[in-house]
């Protein structure tokens, strides 16, 4: 029981460090080249996309200012880097092994958060613009769900093919 709990704990640790900053888990796990690359890319995209400013403005409900501060050419790279780093850390910690298509929910999360960022200049909820940060959050469960549904469909298709 303790060994199984340690494996689950390691996977959760990998995901949480990667959520904190893409590349942290890779550095902790002595994957230095990959970790430095991911941290460096995260900082580059964060700074050039003005993401920290967007976060501060969004939490202060200054959505129009957040939209104006956004460099979409850079920020649209962020979701793919972010979700790749999370998946890579999870996989490196032993997650997803022996589970066909386990990556699909995170891949589709990256796609749909990017779509949310893309439409954030005109996407509103109850008459209020939601901006790039909140649009990304709004599209995240959609991406997770679609990825999980596609995974389920593919598993059914491939299960029929092996019978």
N, C-alpha and C positions, 0 to 999 in steps of 0.2 A: 504494500500500500504506500509506504514512504517513498519508494523508488518511482512509482507512478505519479505521486504528488510532486516530486522533484522535477519530473519531465514536464508536467503541466506548468509548474512554476517557472521553469526556464523559458517556455514558449511565451508565457504572459510577460515575463521580464523583457524578452526580446521585443515584443510588440510595444510595450510601454516606453522603453528607451527610444525606440524608433519614432514613436509619436512625439516624444519630447524634442528630439532633433534627429532627423535622418542621418544615419551613419554612426550614431553613438553605440548601438549594439555591436556593429562590426568592429569598432575600436575596442570595446570591452572584450570581444571574442577574438582579439588579436588578428583580425583581418584588416591590417593597417592600411594597405593601399586602397582597398575598397572603401573603408571608413573615411579616410582623408578625402577621397574623391567625392563621396556623398555629402560629407559635411561642407566641403568647399563649394560644391554645386548648390547646396541648400542656401548657404550664405550669399553666394553670387545672385541666385534667382530672387531670394528674399530682398536683398538690398536694391537690385535693379528693378524689381517689380514693385518696390515700396510696400511690401507686405506688412511689416510691423506698423507702419503708419496707417495702413488700411485697417488693421486689427484694432488699433487704438480708436480711430474715428468710428468704426462700426460699433464698438462697444459703447461709445458715447452717443450713438444714434445720429451721427453726422454722415449719413449715407451719401448725400450728394458730394460732399467733400472727399469721401472715401473713393467714390467713382472717379473724381477728377485727379486724385493722387495716384491712381492705378496705372501702371505701365503694362497694358494687356499683352504686349509682345513678349514680355518676360514672365508675367504671372501665369500665363497659360501653360508654361512648362512645369509649374510647381506640383500640381496634383499627380502627374505621372511619376515624377521623381519621388514624391512623398510616399505614394502607395507601393512603388517598387521597393523602396528601402524597407518598408514595413514587411512586405512579402519576403524579401531576401532574408531579413532578420528572423522571421518566423520559420522559414524553411531551414535556415542555418541552425536553429535551435531544435530541429527535429519535427517541426510542424508540417503537416500536409503529406508526410511520407506514407505511401501506400494508398493515398486517396486521390483517385483520378480527377483531374480538372479542379482540384482544390484552389487553384489560383484565380479562377474565374470571378468570384465575387470582388476581389481586390482590383483585378484588371478593369472590370466594369465600373467600379467605384472611381478609378482614375479617369475613365472616359466621361462619366456623367458629371463628376465635379468640374472637369474642364468645360463641359457644355454649360454647366451652371455659371461658371465664370464668364464664358463667352456671351451669354444672354443677360448678364447682371446689370447692364446699363439700362435695360428697359423692363426687367422682370419686377413685378410688384405683387405684394400680398396684402389684401384688404385695402388697396389703394395706396400703399406705401412702397416706395422703391426699397429693395432689400440689399442691393450692392453685392460686390464680388465675394466677400467673406460669407455672408449669410446665404447667398445663392449656392455657394459650394456646399455648405451644411445641408441645405434643403435637398440638393440633388444626390447627396451621399447615400441615404437609404434607398433611393431609387436604383442607383448603381449596384449596391449590395444585393438588392432583391432580384434585379434582372440577371445579375451574374449567378446567383444561387438557382434561379429558375432554369437558366441555360445549362448550368451544370447538371441539374436534376434531369432535364430532357436528354442531354448527352449520355448520362449514365443509363437511362432507360433504353436508348437506342443501342448503345454498345452491349447492354445486358441481353437484349433480344438477339443480337448478332452472335453471341457466344453460346446460345442454347441449341 
